[in-house]
Amino acid sequence: MSEFLHTIWGGVFPFFLFFAAIGMIGRISRRQWNGFDTLLILTFFVFELLAAFQVCLFYGLLATSRRYLFIGITLYLPYTALGFRDLWRILSNLKFGKSVAAFLAVLLCAAFFYKLYSPIFTEFFHDSEKGKERNLQFAAAEWLRSDWNKLPASREESIRIMKCDQYQSGKRPLVETYTEWPRLGYFAGGQNYPGFLQDSDIFPDYIVLPAYFFVENKQDNIPDSIGFGGNNQDGTDSKQYRQVHVDTVDGITFAVFRNSMLQPCD
């Protein structure tokens, strides 16, 4: 419950909501509030409630995502602008008020942009685990692009199978990473493998796994081939994947396995 409420609080963007509250209070105190204002704010609350509880309504899970809630912010942004203006006018009437107001405006803008972009700065400019994974995904994606363009399958039509509650872009190559690197398929020009495609006998073009995946599964070395599917009557894997590339990036070793049905052009 606490995580759910924390997500909702972050999703309504309290930084802007604070100034919107000032703008609404100022509008009410000046007796400028009208029916349209009431309609706009009610629309905001109804939208946010529906967005917050849509997963609960359809799947029975008390969970949501900030990206669903961010859309509703536009409904209260006019009051945020009024709040900035009202606060500026109040501070400007004080001694040294304009200087203080200008300083606070710069400080708030800096805090806003830091909050907005700090995750990106952390990932791109610091030696973090995310940074290492990003570098690995870029290196693996570059190799996948190069190898994929040599295959006849790269000139086939896009995948047109869809499912109402799951998304797939239709692009290939299909890259299975078992959730280790969820952006790898996109970086390679395709997409990470959507599991529902297996119901239509569409299998990954590549499987990319870190070396520690095999250690965790009690294998001493990266195998020459792995299976995927397990749909045969004898219980064996229906698809075989052959090891075609091994590399190490920032101390993380990974292996690429290609679907044995895919063969490079002669």
Buried (B, 14 or more C-beta within 10 A) or exposed (E): EEEBEEBBEEBBBEBBBBBBBBBBBBBEEEEEBEEEBEEEBEEBEEBBEEBBBEBEEEEEEEEBEBEBBBEBBEBBBBBBEBBBBBBBEEBEEEEEBEEEBEEEBEEBEEEEEEEEEEEEEEBEEEEEEEBBBBEBBBBBBEBBBEBBEEBEEBEEEEBEEEEEEEEBEEBBBBBBBEEBBEBBBBBBBBBBBBEBBBEEEBBBBBBBBBBEBBEEEEEEEBBEEBBBBEEEEEEEBBBBBBBBBEEEBEEBBBBBBBBEEBEEEE
